[in-house]
Amino acid sequence: MTVSNTGWPVVSAPCSIAGVTQVASFHLASCELDQLPSAWFGAAAVARVSVKLAYNGVPVLPAPVEVGELELRAQPQWYGTGLASVLSTASPQNPAGVFAAMPTRLSRIEW
C-alpha cells in the first residue's frame, strides 16, 4: 500500500495475510499504516491511497489501483509546544485561559 501527497516522498506499508481468516478462499490481505509524516500537515491537502495487487509476487495488474483519498488538515496553532501556552495563559482569543479537549473519531478507508 502506498500513500502519496504531491510534493512529498511516497509512504509505503506492506500488506499481510496474518490475522485474515480463509485467505485461500477469499484472497484477502490487510494493509496498515499507523502514521504519516508530520510535515504533511503543514497545510490542508489531499493524499491518495493506492494498492498494488500481486499473486506470489507477480503483479496481477500493470499499475497500482487507486483506492481512496485522505483529507489532510493543517495542524492547529496550538499543536505541539503551543498547547502549553493555551492551557495556562489568557489571550485575546482565549480570555479565560481555558482549553477543552474533545473526543474525535478515527477515520478509516475501507474498500
C-alpha positions in Angstrom: 0.0 0.0 0.0 1.3 3.5 -0.8 0.1 6.9 0.3 1.2 9.9 -1.8 0.9 13.6 -1.2 2.0 15.9 -4.1 5.5 17.3 -3.5 6.5 14.8 -0.8 8.1 11.3 -0.8 5.6 8.4 -1.0 5.0 6.5 2.2 4.6 2.7 1.8 3.5 -0.2 4.1 3.5 -3.9 3.4 0.2 -5.9 3.3 -0.1 -9.1 5.2 -2.3 -12.2 5.4 -1.7 -12.5 9.2 -4.9 -12.5 11.1 -7.0 -12.9 8.0 -9.2 -16.0 8.0 -9.8 -18.2 5.0 -7.2 -16.4 2.9 -7.2 -19.1 0.2 -11.0 -18.8 -0.2 -11.2 -15.0 -0.4 -7.7 -13.9 -1.4 -7.6 -11.2 1.2 -4.8 -9.3 2.9 -4.6 -6.5 5.4 -2.7 -3.2 4.8 -1.9 -0.9 7.7 0.0 2.4 8.1 0.0 3.8 11.6 1.2 7.3 10.8 2.1 9.9 8.1 4.9 12.4 8.1 4.0 15.4 10.3 5.3 17.7 7.6 2.2 16.6 5.5 0.0 18.5 8.0 1.5 22.0 7.4 -1.4 22.9 5.2 -4.7 21.3 4.0 -4.1 18.8 1.2 -5.4 15.5 -0.2 -3.3 12.4 -0.1 -4.0 9.5 -2.4 -4.0 5.8 -1.3 -3.2 3.0 -3.8 -2.6 -0.7 -3.6 -0.5 -2.9 -5.9 -2.2 -6.3 -6.5 0.1 -9.3 -6.9 -0.1 -13.1 -6.6 3.0 -14.9 -5.5 5.0 -11.7 -6.1 3.8 -11.4 -9.7 1.7 -8.2 -10.4 -1.9 -9.0 -11.3 -2.5 -5.5 -12.8 0.1 -3.4 -14.7 -0.3 -0.5 -12.3 -1.4 0.1 -8.7 -5.1 0.6 -8.0 -6.3 3.9 -6.5 -8.4 3.0 -3.5 -9.2 6.3 -1.9 -8.2 9.8 -0.7 -7.3 11.1 2.7 -8.2 14.7 3.6 -5.2 16.2 5.4 -6.0 19.2 7.6 -3.4 21.7 8.8 -2.3 21.4 12.4 -3.9 24.0 14.6 -1.7 26.7 16.0 -1.8 25.2 19.5 -0.4 21.8 18.2 2.8 20.6 20.0 4.5 23.2 22.3 1.8 25.8 21.6 -0.7 23.8 23.6 1.0 24.7 26.9 0.5 28.4 26.4 -3.2 27.9 25.5 -3.7 25.9 28.7 -2.0 28.3 31.1 -2.2 31.8 29.6 -5.2 34.0 28.9 -5.1 35.8 25.5 -7.5 37.9 23.3 -8.5 34.7 21.6 -8.9 32.8 24.8 -9.6 35.4 27.6 -10.2 32.8 30.3 -7.1 30.8 29.6 -9.2 27.6 29.3 -8.9 24.9 26.7 -11.2 21.9 26.2 -10.1 18.6 24.6 -12.9 17.0 22.7 -13.1 13.3 21.7 -12.6 12.7 18.0 -13.5 9.8 15.7 -10.7 8.0 13.8 -11.1 7.8 10.1 -10.6 4.7 8.1 -10.6 3.8 4.4 -12.4 0.6 3.6 -12.9 -0.8 0.1 
